[in-house]
Amino acid sequence: MKTPILATIFHCMSTSTDTKQIHSKCPEGKLFWCFYNRAKTHRKIPGSHKSIKRKLSEEVVAKMMPVYQCLVSNEILLRCVSGKTQNAN
């Protein structure tokens, strides 16, 4: 469960380029949202990273990373595994 959460931020990083892709955490398959891995699944050449309209700068990623690290902590994930989605109050 940690990998899909982290994929959402790594997929949008501005440091991902055509020569240095950061899609190792993105899901693979024909129907998934990652254009790069979806193209590889279809054995096609992925589109250029230049066509991505909204990239996250390194500064933004640095500010967001503590939130993502909290989201992938074992303590938070263990609360999600039980399937309870509402506050007990």
C-alpha positions as CSV (number, residue, x, y, z in Angstrom):
1,M,0.0,0.0,0.0
2,K,3.0,2.3,0.5
3,T,4.1,2.1,-3.1
4,P,0.8,3.4,-4.7
5,I,0.7,6.3,-2.2
6,L,4.3,7.3,-3.1
7,A,3.6,6.8,-6.8
8,T,1.2,9.7,-6.8
9,I,4.0,12.2,-5.9
10,F,6.9,10.6,-7.8
11,H,4.8,10.5,-11.0
12,C,4.4,14.3,-11.0
13,M,8.0,15.3,-10.1
14,S,9.6,17.8,-12.4
15,T,12.9,15.9,-12.3
16,S,11.3,13.1,-14.3
17,T,12.5,13.5,-17.9
18,D,12.5,11.5,-21.1
19,T,16.1,10.3,-20.3
20,K,15.5,9.9,-16.5
21,Q,12.0,8.5,-15.8
22,I,10.7,8.2,-12.3
23,H,7.9,5.7,-12.8
24,S,9.2,2.7,-10.9
25,K,6.5,3.2,-8.2
26,C,3.6,3.8,-10.7
27,P,1.2,0.9,-11.4
28,E,1.8,-1.2,-14.5
29,G,-0.9,-2.4,-16.8
30,K,-3.1,-1.5,-19.8
31,L,-5.7,0.4,-17.8
32,F,-3.7,2.3,-15.3
33,W,-3.2,6.1,-15.1
34,C,0.6,6.3,-15.6
35,F,1.1,7.2,-19.3
36,Y,4.6,5.9,-19.3
37,N,4.0,2.4,-17.9
38,R,0.7,2.1,-19.9
39,A,2.7,2.7,-23.1
40,K,5.3,0.2,-22.1
41,T,2.6,-2.4,-21.4
42,H,1.2,-1.8,-25.0
43,R,4.8,-2.1,-26.3
44,K,4.7,1.5,-27.6
45,I,7.0,4.4,-27.2
46,P,5.9,6.5,-24.2
47,G,4.9,10.1,-24.9
48,S,7.4,12.9,-24.1
49,H,7.6,14.2,-20.5
50,K,7.6,17.7,-22.0
51,S,3.8,17.3,-22.7
52,I,3.1,17.1,-18.9
53,K,1.4,20.4,-18.1
54,R,1.7,20.4,-14.3
55,K,4.9,19.2,-12.8
56,L,5.8,19.5,-9.1
57,S,9.0,21.4,-8.5
58,E,11.6,20.0,-6.2
59,E,10.7,22.7,-3.6
60,V,7.1,21.7,-3.6
61,V,8.0,18.0,-3.4
62,A,10.3,18.8,-0.4
63,K,7.4,20.5,1.4
64,M,4.9,17.7,0.6
65,M,7.2,14.8,1.4
66,P,6.7,14.9,5.2
67,V,2.9,14.6,4.6
68,Y,3.5,11.6,2.3
69,Q,5.9,10.0,4.8
70,C,3.2,10.3,7.5
71,L,0.7,8.7,5.1
72,V,2.9,5.7,4.5
73,S,3.8,5.2,8.2
74,N,2.9,1.8,9.6
75,E,0.8,3.5,12.3
76,I,-1.5,5.2,9.8
77,L,-1.6,2.3,7.4
78,L,-2.6,-0.2,10.2
79,R,-5.6,2.0,11.0
80,C,-6.7,1.8,7.3
81,V,-6.3,-2.0,7.0
82,S,-9.2,-2.7,9.3
83,G,-11.5,-1.0,6.8
84,K,-13.0,1.4,9.3
85,T,-13.5,4.8,7.6
86,Q,-15.5,6.7,10.2
87,N,-14.5,8.4,13.4
88,A,-15.8,6.5,16.5
89,N,-17.0,9.8,18.1
